[in-house]
Amino acid sequence: DEEANQMLSRSYRPHWATPVGSNA
């Protein structure tokens, strides 16, 4: 889910620097 990915990514990384695995 994009929303979940944003929350997880924002925890330790900006939304534009999300890991490839999470982005996929």
C-alpha distance (Angstrom), angle and dihedral (degrees) to the residues before:
residue distance angle dihedral
D1 . . .
E2 3.79 . .
E3 3.82 92.1 .
A4 3.81 92.1 52.7
N5 3.80 90.7 46.3
Q6 3.80 90.8 52.7
M7 3.81 92.4 51.0
L8 3.81 92.3 48.0
S9 3.79 93.8 43.1
R10 3.81 92.7 47.1
S11 3.80 88.0 53.9
Y12 3.80 91.2 70.2
R13 3.83 107.1 -6.0
P14 3.82 138.8 34.6
H15 3.81 117.7 -99.5
W16 3.83 89.4 -107.3
A17 3.82 92.6 53.4
T18 3.79 97.9 52.4
P19 3.81 116.0 144.8
V20 3.81 117.1 -98.3
G21 3.81 91.4 -116.4
S22 3.80 92.6 55.1
N23 3.80 92.7 43.0
A24 3.81 90.2 52.5
